[in-house]
Amino acid sequence: MPKTKFENIVFTLFMSFLMVYAMIFYNIALNMGGMSNQVFLLAFHELVIM
């Protein structure tokens, strides 16, 4: 766990990025009817927009 203010900020940003990516990934996988390699790329492309 973070011990300094800087580590706390970096940890917060990283976890926010990861959570948003996971939610986008899940929604795209549901819309496509399952997981595939294309879902990873589509989720990353959508993340840039978000």
C-alpha positions as CSV (number, residue, x, y, z in Angstrom):
1,M,0.0,0.0,0.0
2,P,1.1,3.6,-0.6
3,K,3.1,5.3,2.1
4,T,3.7,8.7,0.7
5,K,1.4,11.3,-0.9
6,F,3.0,10.7,-4.3
7,E,2.6,7.0,-4.1
8,N,-1.0,7.5,-3.1
9,I,-1.7,9.6,-6.1
10,V,0.0,7.2,-8.5
11,F,-1.9,4.3,-6.9
12,T,-5.2,6.1,-7.3
13,L,-4.6,6.9,-10.9
14,F,-3.5,3.4,-11.8
15,M,-6.5,1.8,-10.0
16,S,-8.9,4.2,-11.7
17,F,-7.4,3.4,-15.1
18,L,-7.6,-0.3,-14.4
19,M,-11.2,-0.2,-13.2
20,V,-12.4,1.9,-16.2
21,Y,-10.7,-0.5,-18.6
22,A,-12.2,-3.5,-16.9
23,M,-15.7,-2.0,-17.1
24,I,-15.3,-1.1,-20.8
25,F,-13.9,-4.6,-21.5
26,Y,-16.9,-6.2,-19.8
27,N,-19.4,-4.2,-21.7
28,I,-17.8,-4.8,-25.1
29,A,-17.5,-8.5,-24.3
30,L,-21.2,-8.6,-23.5
31,N,-22.1,-6.8,-26.7
32,M,-20.0,-9.1,-28.8
33,G,-21.3,-12.3,-27.2
34,G,-18.0,-13.4,-25.6
35,M,-14.4,-12.7,-25.2
36,S,-11.9,-12.6,-28.0
37,N,-8.6,-11.0,-28.8
38,Q,-10.4,-8.2,-30.6
39,V,-12.2,-7.2,-27.4
40,F,-8.9,-6.2,-25.7
41,L,-8.0,-3.9,-28.6
42,L,-11.5,-2.4,-28.8
43,A,-11.6,-1.8,-25.1
44,F,-8.2,0.0,-25.2
45,H,-9.4,2.1,-28.2
46,E,-12.6,3.1,-26.2
47,L,-10.5,3.9,-23.2
48,V,-8.5,6.5,-25.1
49,I,-11.9,8.2,-25.9
50,M,-13.0,8.1,-22.3
